[in-house]
Amino acid sequence: MRRASLAIAAILLFVGNFNYSYRTECLLIDPPRFTAENEDNVRRALAIKELTDPDTTIAASWAGAPPYFADRKGVDLLGKSDPVIARLPADPSRHIPGHTKWDLTHSLDALKPDVIAAEYLDIFVDQPSFAVYSRFFVDFAGQETSFFVRFDTDKVQTHRMRRVSTISPRPSP
């Protein structure tokens, strides 16, 4: 019994030290990191589900939640589940693990998703591929959410949404 108690104590000590920066989350004192972002992604996905046809394709940088909760086919902008992008070399100027590969010519021009379910597009917005998308806002579940819709798609009920802006590439220097 004493040996088992020591083993458990050693494991807890190791895990406790290993996850020290997450201790308040592990102890359920604080909500997990990115809770608000995940709630926004789920809200956006549910709005997309309500406002699109079942065969709509969604591009996303947070590739899990939007396609899953919208029950739509997904395009992973950061390539974790795309064999073409996964095999590309990483961009050494990006220092965020899992955010160092993308190919918008492949993801947007070749795969032509109808919707882009992403809020933070700072690494993409200067790309010419975004010129065929427009940002729309919609009130959903008592809160406002937004996503980008391809101009030539007929799979999105844009008449139920508010168009805010057209994405256009930044001028070349």
N, C-alpha and C positions, 0 to 999 in steps of 0.2 A: 504493500500500500504506500509506504513511504517513497519507494522508487517511482511509482506512478505519479505521485504528487510532485516530486522533483521534476519529472519529465514534463508535466503539464505546466509547472511554473517556468521552466526553461523555455518552452514554446511560447508562452504568453509574453515573457520578457523579450524574446527575439522579435516576435510579431509586433509587440508594443513599440519597441525601438525602431523597427523597420518602417512602421507607418506613423511615426510620431507626429508628422505634420498633418496627418488626417485623423488624429485621435478624437477630436470633437465630433467629427462625422461618424467615426466608428462607434462612438459611445452614444450616438443619436442625439447629441446636444445641438449640433448644427445640421442643417439640411446638406445633402451631398452637393459637391461642386457642380455647377452648370445646371442646377435644378430649374432656374428661371428660363434658361436657354432651351432646355428640353421641353418645358411646358409650352414655350413659344413654338417650337417645332411641331409638337403634337397639335396645337391649335391651328397652325398653318396647314398641316396635313389634313385635318378634318374639314377645314374650309375648302381645300382643294378637292377632297372627295365629294363634297356636296356640290361643287361648282364645275365639275368636269365629267366627261364621259369615261366609262370604265377602261377604254383602251388608251387613255392619256398617258404620256410618258413624262416623268418628273426628273429633272436634274437637281442634284443637291450636293452641297459640300458636307453637311451632316447627313451622310447617306443612309443611315439606318432608319430614323424616325419618319421622315416625310413619305417615302415609298411604302413603308410598312403600314402606318396608320391611315394613309390615303387609299391603301389597297390598289396601288398603281405600279406599273413597271418603273424601275429607277435607273438613272444614269449617275454614276459616282464621279463627280467632278475631280476629286482628288485621287481617283484610281485605285483605291484599296480593293475594290471588287471588279476592276476592269483590267483584263489581261494586257491590253495595249498600253495603257498608262502605267500599270505596275512594272512593266519591263523597261520603262524610260529611265534615264539617269536622273538622279536627284539634283535639284537646283541648290548649289552650295550657298547661295545668298540668303536662303530661307532657313531660319533656325528653329522651326517649330516641327517636332517630330510628327510624321504622318501628313504634313502639309507642304512637301517639297516637290511634288510631281503633279503636273496637269498638262493637258493638251486640249485647248478649247476648239481647235480645228476638228479634232476627233469627237470630243464630247458634244459640242453644239452644232457644228456644221455637218458632220457626217451622221451622227445619231439623231439629230433634230428633235430634241425633247420639246414638248408643247409648253411646259412650265418649268421655271427655275425656282425652286423652293429654298431660297437662301437670303439671309439678311446681310451678312458681312461679305461683300464682294470686292473688297479693296484690292486684292491681288489679281482680279480678273477684269475690272471695269474698263481698263484702257485697251482691251482687246477688241478688234473689229467684229468678232463673233457676236458681241452683245448688241450690235446695231439693229438686230432684227427682233429685239425684245422690248417690251414696255412694262413699266411697273404699275400694278394695280393694287388698290387697297380695298378691304372689305371688312365690315363689322361682323364678327363671328363670336358666338358664345359671350356676348357682352364686352368683347375687347376687339380692338382693331388689329388686323394682321395684313401682311402684304406678300406678294410674290410677283414674279415676272412671267409674262405671257408672250409667246411667239406670235408675231403679227399674222402669219398665214395659217394659223390653226383654227379649226372650226370645232374643237373639242372642249372649249372653255366658254362658260356663260358670262362673257364680259359685260353684258348688259346689266348684270346684277352687281357690278363692281364699279369702283371709281378709279379712272385712269389718272395717274399722277404725273408721270414723266416718261419720256423716251430715253432709253440708254443710248448714248452715242459715244464713240471712242474719243479719248482725249486727243487734241491735235499733236502731231509729231513735232519734236523739238527742232 
